[in-house]
Amino acid sequence: MTLTPTPTRTNADGRWQFIRDVLVFQVKLLLDNVRDFALVPVSLGAAIVDLIFKGEREGALFYKVLRWGAHSEEVIDVYSAIEHHDPGDFKVSPDYTVDGVIARLEGVLVRECEKGGTAASIKAAMDRAIDQVHRETGKLGRKNQELRSDGTSEHE
C-alpha cells in the first residue's frame, strides 16, 4: 500500500486564507466602485446646492459628502488583506501622488497667470512641468526595473 502525501495543515490553511482574501477583495472592490459611482452625482449635487444657497461655511454640504466618502472608504478598507504582510520597499513619494502632481501644475499655472502670460506661454510652461514629471518618474521606473524578483537590486 502506497501512501500519497497529503498537504500539511499550514499549506491548506494558507491556501484557504488566500482564496478568502481574493473573494473578499473582489466584494470590497465592487462596494468601493458602487460607492464611487454614487459619489459622482451626490458630490456634484452638493456642490451646486452650496453654490446656490449660503451654508454655515463655503462648501459645507460638499465637504460633508467628502467626509462621508472618506469614512465609507475606511469602513470598506479594500486593502486590509495586506495589513499583516511586509510592505517591502514600496513607498510613494508625495511628489508623485495625484495631489502632488496637481499642486505642481497649479503652481505653474498660477505663476504664469501672475506674470500675465498668454495662453501659449501657459501651455508651454505646463508642457515643461509635465515633461519634468515624466523625466523624474521615468528614472524611478528604470530603477524599479532593476529590481530582481527576490526584491534585491542588481547593484547589491
Secondary structure, DSSP 8 states (H G I E B T S, - for coil): --------HHHHHHHHHHHHHHHHHHHHHHHHHHHHHHHHHHHHHHHHHHHHS--SSTTHHHHHHHHHHHHHHHHH-TTGGGTTS--TT----GGGSHHHHHHHHHHHHHHHHHTT--HHHHHHHHHHHHHHHHHHHHHHHHHHHTB-TTS-BTT-
